[in-house]
Each structure stands twice: as C-alpha cells, then as structure tokens.
Amino acid sequence: MKLNDNFQKLAKNYLFSEVAARIARFKEGNPGVDVIRMDIGDVTRPLPKAVISAMHEAADEMASSATFRGYGPEQGYQFLREAIAANTLDTDGNPVYDPDDIFISDGAKSDVGNLVDLFGSDARVALMDPGYPVYYDSNVMAGREVEWMECRPENGFRPSLPQERPDVVYLCFPNNPTGVALTRDELQRWVDYANEVQAVIIFDSAYNAYVRSADVPRSVYEVPGAERCAIEVCSFSKSAGFTGMRLGYTVVPKTLAGFFSDGAPASLHDMWRRRQCTKFNGASYVVQRAAMGLFTPEGRAEAEASVRLYLENAGKLRDCFAAMGWQVTGGVDSPYVWALDPRGRDSWDIFQRVLEDCHVSVTPGSGFGDRGRGCIRLTGFNTAANTELAIDRFRKNFK
Ligand code: MLT
C-alpha cells in the first residue's frame, strides 16, 4: 500500500474542524452555555425570498418528465454564466467577464483546492502568511514546497513580493483572514509582477461583495493585464448566504497561456475544462436556478441588505477592539476583523480565554500561519443583537 506521505506534513486537523471540536468540548463541559459563534465565516441570515422562489420552481420542474433535468453541462448552465457576466461590471459599467470563461462549481473552496491539478508537482508556489489554510494544505497534499509572502503588522498585513520567482501566486482580497483590501494601484503592481515573471495569480475573490471603498477593485480583471495572468475564484456563500447551498465559480480567461515542460503551448482554460469534465459533474440544477433569484431587483436588494448588516457588525467589532488597544485591520471592505493582542498572548490561549470568559468563539490567528501568532480573527456574520452582546462581554472581560 503506497500512500500519499505528504499527508504526514499536515496538521492533524483542518483549522476549522479543530476550532469546532474545541467548542464542542467546551459546550459538553458547560451545558446550557450559549456560545456566540464568531469563528468560521458562516452566514446567519436566511436566503433571499427570490432565491427561495426560484428554488421552489426548479424543484417543481424536477417533478415532471417534460422539465426534469439530469446531468447538466460540466461548465455550468449558460443562463447562470450569462447572468453572472451581465451583472459583474467595472466602475465604468463594462462587463469584466466573458460568460464562456466562467466555470460554475459547488463552491470556491473546492475550486481553490482543485486548481492545484493545473500545475506541475515541482511548481513554485507563493502563499500569503497568514492565509486561508486551503491554499497551503492542498499544495502540500500535491507534494509541493511553498514560499511564504510575509504579511506583518508593520506593513499593514500586506504581502511582500516573493524572494524567488514563483510559478503560482495565491492572492486573496479582501483578505481572509486579515480583512485587508488592496487598492487598484497595489493590485496593478501584482499583476505587472506576475506578467513580468510569467507567474499565474490565483485570485480568491470570495469577499468581493464587501468592497465599499472606491479605489478597491472587486475583480482582478478590473486591472489591465490580469486577463493574461490571473484566475479568479468567486463564491455565492458570503455574498448571498449560500454556505449551505454550495455554489461558486472560477474564471479562467482564454487569454491565459502557459507552456508544458516540453515547450508545447497550453491554454489554462482548456486544461481546467478538461479537469472539470473528468472529475466534476456540475453543480445541481436546482441550486443554479436558485442563484438566478439574485439577479432580480428583490433578490439583489435582500442579499445586499445582509452584506450591509454583516459589514456593520464587523465595523462595531473593529471599533471595540481598537478602543481596547488592539491593533486592528479589516471590518471596512471585509466581514472579517483581525486583531493583534497588545499583551502578546498566544492565539490559542486567547481563543480559550474568549471562549471561557466571554462565551464567544473566535478563530486563532496562528491557525492561518506563523505570522498570525498573537492575533485572532472575528466575523461580522452574526445577528446585530449577538454582535452587541459579544462586544459587551469583550469590554467587561478585556478591560
Ligand atoms: C473561513 O471562515 O475562513 C471560511 O468561512 C472558510 C470557508 O469559506 O471555507
């Protein structure tokens, strides 16, 4: 039996499984205590009514032989790809995607994990530290070493350029976990760098719905040159409450070219299509139809109201921790607040203290990488009432 030894290099548990297990242990020992969840970025508001109606209609279609659907197109239904493209516009009102470049999937997390299939096992990968653990874990499973792009408090948790020329650079903005967003000029520098060194940027755009600042782009393709170097991964989870529905998409432009090791030219779009057709049978028809409810005026308004609420919550958390003397980022163009403890305690110790003293769960910063040590991440994805309650407990316990 020859197993993948790379699994031995991973932490025993995935970050959010470990957090959930510790919360479960605490609850077992403290029955009746209500823990306010501010750890994993899971939404709490119900789906927009227009989404529910579209989903009901699609479920009814499945009940009649005239309208029943079996396997769908691996790349996703044309109706959804066209709706996404027609509704994703730059600041001048021009579409940023070609519908043919969009691949619908069961979520951004799966796509981020699966994109490792496109690159050679010896590809050099540059990752932000701290960063979303799926980037590291999936590359380690594929047998790759990674180079860390450190994000330090001194540089506002912005990544430094890699020391060595990478083949693949993972960027996530607005960032998970730090909540930092890049301006157009900052993103342009990364795109220019990637084109210069012929690297691919995997741009995780899962939190683009939270962008409010005028100089922060929502899509990497708002920046000239990105169509030649970037793959963009998007999600309906945080923008529309689809965490339990599972729906996302990845954009691989046909203009994104590379070379195989024998020098033969390669289209990453064709490679991704080939990969998806082999290993994926498409997202469910009912869920893709449900998403169409988001492109109605009512659906759009309801989804936007939830995003606004989460942003307001994050802003309050940011203010609370800043007032207590923690160094804080995020909470402006992001649902996440990232806070560095002025007392320099270990992240897991803070996690435990917050859980036991405040009955609030947060995510320990060190779970996102070494540069996250001494930090915690909080989310605005709760109700306004629970956010206020948590803030009240933080103020009392962290005087
Ligand atoms: C997070 O909390 O970092 C995210 O919700 C995890 C995810 O989207 O998979």
Residues whose N, C-alpha, C, O or C-beta is under 5 A from the ligand:
A	BS01	MLT	D39 I40 G41 D42 K109 N176
